[in-house]
Amino acid sequence: MRIEDRELKQLRGKEIALVKVAWGGPAGGNVTWELESQMKESYPELEAAEKRKRAKRQSKRKKVGEEKSLKLKDSPD
């Protein structure tokens, strides 16, 4: 099982957080939209894995931003 996407829906003035869950192997299998809160409650390990992935992506972006900044400083005017 893996989370493929996230979406916020408006329902009667409230925001409902949904996640697109792929149930099954790498070939895809069954894909459904589930309540994010329900998935976090039922599968707490997924939330921890998502936090690690998010932190890794942010770290990568920060490094790329620092590299671009260094290149701009080093380039002649």
Secondary structure, 3 states (H helix, E strand, C coil): CEEEEEEEEEECCEEEEEEEEEECCCCCCEEEEEEHHHHHHHCHHHHHHHHHHHHHHHHHHHHHHHHHHHHHHHCCC
